[in-house]
Amino acid sequence: MDPVEDAAGTVPAGASAGTRLPPGDFGVVLATLRARRGWSVREVARRANVSEGQICNLESGLRNPTPAVAAACDAAFGTGGELVELAGAGRRGARAEAVVEAGPVVAGYERVLRELKDIGRSTGPTFVTASMKSITRILTDAGSHAVGEQRAEIWLLASRFAEYTGWMAQEAGNPAEALRWTSLAVRWGAHGGDETVAAYALVRKAFIAQHRGDTGAVIRFADQAAGHPAATPVIRAHAARRAAQGHARRGDAGACREALERFTSHAAEAVGDRTPQWGPRIENGNSRLIEASCLLGLHRFEPAADLFATELRAAAPADGNSRARFAIRQATALAGAGRLDDACQVVEAALPVIRRIDSATTRAELARFVEHARARRPARGQLALIEASAALAAG
């Protein structure tokens, strides 16, 4: 919980003292504060007693705050006058000239990116996308005015924001938008002198193909990523993971096993790698959960269910979205093995998280569970849960 907000979502009296704003200009700070609290634009507008359009214009940089609007936002967030002071300190029109020393700008927005990723893991794409887009506008504007090493640093950071914005678009169920932002990440990474994001973009394409059921494209893109001249050990590990799951869906157990072995080898090689990190951190992954996912793809339901159960008890992923996704895979394996009661218990425990995060990739996993569960002729009580899951999977 943010220190200026109590459990009911209201700002206690006197809680604003000593509040430290995140880095950025007024619009970026406003968007970041909103994301921290999980508030929609409508909620901020209601609390500040201004229009939703005004909040959108402020966050996107189309308008500068008037003193009255700045004061209203300051009161809504309980920032003790800091938003008012920030609004008076400068205007967006001067931001390019303000980027004289890139170091503090890059360090500040790197902190914001880490924070937004933490929020995205726990809440899904809804509350971070506006902030991500606002910040990319600022960084690309600053990058176009910067020179030398400062220019490269800013463009590379813009590329990282664009890559994560693409991931959030994918989580929101918009693969075309995900590919557009990924293409921007490739272009901006090249401006910053980094070609590795071009290799990772192929991994993203493999993942999108996986969710539309095109296993041939999954394997093709994964192989292209692994063979890309700029691929790092981390990217080759991501590519091997996608290839393994693609081969599993095709029923090719031998090729799947070879890809899993490559994943393990590249993940070990990636330890200490200081090249730019794209995608989920490999060291936070669990190779056994990936193996269980492949067993599920191969329709080896019983060993998949047992391996999921063991690993989720011993080392469940830290973020709620990943935990829910693997739990649904466990339930699918249980349903495939005919253990429908156990499967429904797992799904019932995961549904609140799935509703809160609203991830398209997790909903796709839920739809897969529904398909296997319906084939098992569920009893009436089981059927109610399965149909509720189907409705949630459909969005």
N, C-alpha and C positions, 0 to 999 in steps of 0.2 A: 504494500500500500504506500502511495506517495505520502511524505510526511505532512503535507498540508491538507490531506483529505481524510475524513474519518470513514468508518465502515459503511455508513449510510450514503456516502458519496457527497457529503456536504463539507463545507470548509469551516472548521471550528474557529471561534474567535481567538485572535492572537496567534494563530498558527502560521501566519505569513512571515513572521520575523525570521530573518536569516535564510530565506528561501534562495537557492542558487538556480538561476535560469540555465537551461542548456545553451550551447553556443549557437550563434546564428543571428540573422536579422529578425525583425518583428514577426514576419509571416512564418518563418521556419520555427521560431520559438513557439509561436501559437500552435502550429501543427504538431510539434513534438509534445507539448504539454497536453494537447487533446489526445494524442495517441497513448501517452502514459496512463491517462485515466480511463481510456476505452470509451471516450465520449464520441458520439456522432456530431456532424456539423450542426444538425438540428438542436442537439442538446446544448452545445456551446452558445448557439444563437438564443436559445430560450433563457439560459442563465445570464447572458449579457444583455438581454432585451434588445437585440439588433436582428437584422434579417439574415437568413442563411446565405443569401447572395453576398452580403458584406463579408462574412467569415470566409467564404470561398475566394473572394477577390483578394482578401488580405493574405491568405495562405499561398495563393498562386502568384502573388506579387503584382497583380493588376492594379491594386490600390494601396496607398499608404494610409495608416490609421489617423483619424482626427484625434485631437486630445480627448474628446468625449468618448469615442469608441475605445481608445486605448484604456481609459479609466474603467469603462464597463468591462472590458476583458480582464483587466487587472483584478477587479472585484470578483468576477466569476471564478478565476483561478486562485484567488487568495495569495497573490504574489507581492503584496505589501508595497506597491508603488513601483516595483521593478519593471513591469511592462510599460508603465507610463514613462519611466525614465528611458527605456530602450527606444520607445517610439519617438521621443524627442531628441535622441542622440544622432539620428541621421535618417536618410531616406534611401530607398532602394536605388534610386537613380545615381547615388554616389558609391554604390558598392564595388564597382569595378576599380575605381581609384583607390578604394580602401584596401584592396588586396595587394599590399606592398610586400609583405612577408608571408609567403605561402605556408610556412611551417605551422603557425598557430591555427590557420584556417583548416588545414588538412587534419591536424591532430584533433581539433574540435569536432569536425564532421565525422571523423573516424569513431569518436565516442558516440555520436548520435547514431551512426549506422549500427554499432554493436547494440545499442539500447533498442533501436527499432527492430532488430532481428530477434531480440529477446521477447519483445511484445508480440511479434509475428508468430513466434513459436507457441505462445500461450493463448493468443486470441484469433489467429488466422489473418487473412489479408485485409479485412474490412477497415481496421483502425490504423493501418500504417501506410496504405497506398498514397493517400493525399500528401502525407509528409514526405514520402520518398520522391514523388513527382516535383514537389515544391523545391526540394533541395537540389535535384538534378538541374532545374532551371538556373538556380543560383550558381552552381558549380560550372555549368557549361558557359554561362555568361562571363564568369570570372576567368575561366580557361581561355576564352577567346581574347582577353585583354592581357593575360600574363605572358611572360617571355621566359625562355631558357628552362632551367630545371624546375622553376616554379610552375610553368605551364604544364610540363609533363606530370608533375605530382597531382595537380588539380584534375587534369583529364583522366588520369588513372583512377582517382577517387570517384569521379563521375561515372566511370565505367563500372566500378563496383556497386554503386547505387543503382545503375541501370540493370545490372545482372540480377540483383535482388528484387527489383521492381518486376522484372520478367518472371521470376519465381513466384512472386505474389500473384501476378496475373494468371499463371498456371494454376495456382491454388484456388483462385476465384473462378476457375472453369473457363478461361478465355485463352486457348492456346495460340490464336492468331496474335493477340496482344503480347503474349509471352515471347513469341518469336520476334516481334517487332522490337521489344525492349532488349532482347538478347542481341539482335543485330546492332542496335545502338551501342550496346556494351562493347561489341567487337570493334566498331568504328572508333569509339572514344578511347578504348584501350590502345589502339594503334596510334592515336594522337599522343598518348602517354608513353609510347615506345614499348608496349607490352603486347606480344602476339599470343600469349598463352590463353587469353580469353577466347580467341578464335577456335582453339582446340576444345575448350570446355563447351562452347556453343553447340558442338556436335553431340556432346553428352546430353545437353538439354533437349536437342532434337530427338535423341534416342528415347528419352524419358517420355516425351510427348507421344511418340509413336507407340510406346508401350501401353499407354492409357487408351489409345484408340484401337488397340488390338492388332497392330501391324507388326508382327514379329520379324518379318524380313527386313523392314526399315530399322527396327531396333538394332538388330545385329549389324546391319550395314553402317549405320551412323556410329555405333560403338567401335567398330573396327576402324573407321575413318578417324575417330578421335584418338584411339590408341596409336595410330600410325602418323598422326600429324607431327610435323617437324618441331612444333613448339610445345608438344605435350610434355607435362611434368609427371613425376611418379604419382602425384595425387590425381591428376586427370586420367592417367592410364588405369589407376585403381577404380575410379568412378566408371570408366568405360568398361572395364572387365566385369563390374557388378551388373551393368545393364546387359552386357552380352550374356552373362550367365542366366539371367532371368529370361532373356529372349530365347535362348536354346532350351530352357526348361519348358517354356510355353509350347515350343515345337516338339517336345518329347524326346529331345536328343540329350540323354543323360551323360554320355561321354563328353560331348562338347561343353555341356554345362559344368562338369567337374573340372575340365581344363581351365575354363574361364574363372571358376572359383579359386583355383590354385594361382592364377595370375593376379587375381584381386589380392590375395593374401601376400604374395610376393611384392607387389607394387606398394601396398599399404605399409609393409615393413620398410621398404626403401624410402617411403615418404617421411619417415620420422626425422625431424630436424630440417626438413626441406624449407628453405626461406624464400622460395619463389611465391608470387601472389597466390593466395588460396581462393579457389573458386568452388562454389557449391558447399555442401555439408562437410564438416571437418572429418576426415577419414579416421583420425584417432578416436573420435567419439562413437564410431560405428561398432557394431557387433557382428563379426563375420559369421557367427553361428546363427543369428537371426536371418542373415542373408541366405545362408545354407537352408534354413527351414523354409524360407520363401521359395527357394528353388525346388525343394521337395514338394511343396504345395503345387507349384507349376507343373511338376511331373506327375501329379495325381497320386503321389505316395502319401496319402492322407494321415495314416496312423503315425509313422515316424515323424512327419512334419508337426502334427499336433503335440507329440511328446517333446520334441525339441523346442517348439515355441514355449510350452509350459515351463520347461527347465530354465530357459534363458530369460524369460520375462520375470520369473521369480528371482533369479540370481543377479541380473544386470539389465533391468528395464531401461529404455532410453529416458533421458532426463526431461525432454519436453513432451507436453501432453499430446500433441498431434502425432508424433512418432509412436508413443505408447499406444494410442488408440488405433493407429493403422496396423501395428503388429498384432494387437489384440484381436482385431477383426480378421486378420489372416489366420490366427489361431482358431477362431470360431469357425471359419470356412473349412479348415482342415478337420476340425471335430465333426462338422456337419457331413463332410465327405466320408468320414469314417463311420458314420451312422450314430454318432454320440450327440444327438440333437439337443438333449436336455443340457448337457455341459456347454454346448455351443451357445444356446440361448442365454445361459447365465453370464457368459463372457460378454456377449453383445449388450445385454441389459446394463451391465456395469459400465460399458464404454459409451453408451448413447448420450449421456449428459455432456461429455467432453466433445463428442462429434457435433452435437447441436450448438455448443458454444463457439467452437472454432470454425465450423462451416467451411471445411476444406474439400475442394473438388476431388483431390486425389483420394482422400479418405472415404468420401461418398462413393467413389468408384469401387473401392475395396468392399464397402458395405453392399453394393449391388451384386457383387460376386458372391458374397455370403448368401444373400437372398436367393440367388439362382440355385445354389447347392442345397440350401435348406428346404426350398419348395419341392425339390425332387425327392425328398425323404418322407413325404406324406405326413406332415406335422399334425400333432394333436391340436385341439381347439385353442388351448392356452398358448401353445407354441406359435400357432398361426397368427394370433393377435400381435405378438412381438415381431414376427417376420414381416407382417404387412406394415407395421409401424416403421420398421427398418426400410422397407421398400419405399415408403412415402418420403422418408428422410433422404434416402439415396437419390431420389428423383429431384431433390431440391425444392 
